[in-house]
Amino acid sequence: MNAPMPYTEMATAGAFTTDQVARLLGVETKEVRSWLQGQAPLILSDYEPVEHRRLLSFEGLIEARVIAYLLESGLGRPRLRGLMQHLRAKTEQRHPLARRDAISTTGDRVFEKDGERFVNLLNDCYADAVLLRPALRGHVAYDGARALYLEPDPKVFPLVRIDPRRAFGRPVVVEGAVAVPTATLAEAATHEGQSGAADWYGVSAEAVRQAVDFEKHSAAA
């Protein structure tokens, strides 16, 4: 579980630097870096560092999304570190928070759904309290318990996805069988105009507009 994945897995598992994770989650890069540091990191790196840069897979990105939410909800780092050690040992999974299981928090407690009840992950005790559902950014599509792709903002950018099987996990616009990185479309629109970029890559003008706006939004985050 702790051994890094080979680089050949990047084509299907995705690869994200801490800068890219921070940009997608709307947090500081130094914050993401701190999650991967120490003897008991909040998140395990997935690959050997490249030019001293740590890399996460798509599942690592999905887990980072939950970590950001839990920290923002008020769960302290010491308790969260203990929680992550507990979950990795319990599930024998590298990124247990990337699972489909419902995660809820009251700030000082963290719960997951077990049948029709919720169990406190910090002590395995069941609880009947009214719990907060995670207000996580975006939408994750699952196949069973495994995350397939992330829609960063389906209301504003319904065509934009982050899919580890496409462009190494870089944000792409998906229309039918066509998938084009948002950065590629935005760059093409700069030189050819949005209609020219749409014609060149075989997508709609709306797809190009979403790509351009997504790149602007991400750069400003």
N, C-alpha and C positions, 0 to 999 in steps of 0.2 A: 504493500500500500504506500509506503514512504519513498520507494525508489522512483526517480524521475522517469518520465516516459521518453521513448526515443523520439528524435526529431521527425522521423517518418510519420508519426501519428498526427502531426500538425495539419495535414491535408483533410483529416476527418474530425479531429478533436478541436481544431482551432488553436490560435496562439495570440495572446494579447499581452502587451507590455503594461507596466503599471501606469504609464501615461495614458494609454488607450482606455484602460479600465476606468481611470479617474474621469476621463472625458465623457465616457458613456454613462457613468453614474452621477456625474455632476458634483464630484468631491475633489479635494486637493490630492495631487500626486503623492505628496509626502505622507498623506493619510493612508493611502493604499499601500505604500511601501512599508509603513509601520505594521500593517496587518500580516506581512510575510516575514517579519523579523522575530528574533528571539528563540529561546529553547522551546517555547510552546507557542508557535505562531497561530494567529487566528485562522489563516489560510495556508495550505501547503502549496509551494511552487510546483508546477507540473513538469518543467523541463530544466535541464542544466542551464545556468545563466548564459546569455549570449552577449558578449562584450560587456560583462558585469551587469546586465539588465535581467531581472527576473521575469519569467513568463508564466501566464496562466492559460489554461485551456478554457473552452466555452463553459464547462461545468464549474471551473474556478470563477469565471465571470458571474455566473448565476449565483454561486455561493457568496461572492463579494457583494452582490446586490442585496442579499438578505443580511449580511454582516452590517452593511451601511444602515439598513433599516433598524436593526436591533440596537445599534449604538445611538442612533438618532432618537429611538424610543426611550432611552435612558438606562439601558442595561450597562453596568460598569464593565470595563475591560477585564479586570481580574476574574469576574464571574463568567464572562464570555469566553475567556481562554480556558477556564475549567470546563465549561460546557462543550467547547469544541473537542477537547481531549476526550471527554466522556463519550461524545457522539461518534468520533472516529473509532474509538475502542469498541463501542457497542455495535456499530454497523459494519465495521471493517471496510469502510468506504473512505476514499480520499477527500471527497467533498460531500459530506452527509446533508448539508443544507441546500444542495442542489436537487434534492429529492422532491417529489410532488407533494409529500405530506404537508398538511396545513400547519404552519407555524404561527403562533400567536404570542403576544407579550403584554404584560401589564407594567413593564418597565423593570421590575425587580424579579419577575418570574417569566419563564419561557415554556410554552406548551406546544405539543403536537397532538393531532387527532389520532385516537386509537379506537376504532369503531365509532360509537356514538358519544364517547367521552373524550376528555382531554387529560393528558398526563403531563405533569410537571417534569421537564427534561432534567432539571437540576437535582431532583430527588426521587423520580419515578413514582410519585404519589398522584393519585387521581384527584381532579378538582371539578367542582360544579360551578365555579365562579363565572360571571359574565366576562367573556374575554374579548380583547380587541383583535380583529382580523388584520393581517398585515396589509398596510396601504403601500404596497410595493409599486415602484415605478414600472410602467409597461406591463406587457402580458407575455407569459411563457407558454408555449405549446408543448405538450408532453405526449410521449408514446409510452403508456403505462406510467412508471415512475421516472422515466428518463426524459430529461429536457431535450427537445428537438431544436427549437429556435426561440429567439426573443424578439418581440415587437416592442421597440423602445417607447413609442407613443402612438398606439393604434388609432386614437381619435384624431390626432393632428397629422400623422404620417402613416396612414394605413398600408401603404405599399412598402414601407421600409422594414427590413428584417436583419437580424444578426443570426446567421446560421453557420455553424462550424463546418458544414460541408460545402459552403460556397465562399470563395475568395478568402480562405483561411479565417473566416469569422469576421471579416470586415463588413461594415454595414452595406447592404445591397438593396436595390429596388427590385421587387419581384412582380412580374406580370406574366401570368401563365407559365410557360417554360423558360422565359427569359429572365435572367438575373444579372444586373449590372451594378458594380460598386457605386455608391452615392458620390464618392470623391471623384470617380471617373466622369460621371455625368455632369457634376458641377463644373469640373475643369473644362469639359467639352462645351458646356453652355457659355462659359466665359469667352471662348474663341469663336464658336459657331452660332451662338444664340440658342435659346431653348428649343426652338423648332428644328434647327439644324442638328442639335444633339439628339433629339428624339428620332429624326429620320436616320441618322447614322447608326444608332444602336438598336433601332427597331422597337422603341417603346413609345408610349403616349407622351404628349406634352405635359400631362398631369404628373406622370412619373418623373420627368425631368424637374418640374417645379418642386415636387416633394424632396427630391435629392438635393437641389440647391438650397432650399429652406432648411433641410435637416443639417447640412454641412454648416450653414450660418449659425443655426441654433447651437450645434455642438461646439463650434469655435468660441461662442460667447458664453458657454456654460462655465 
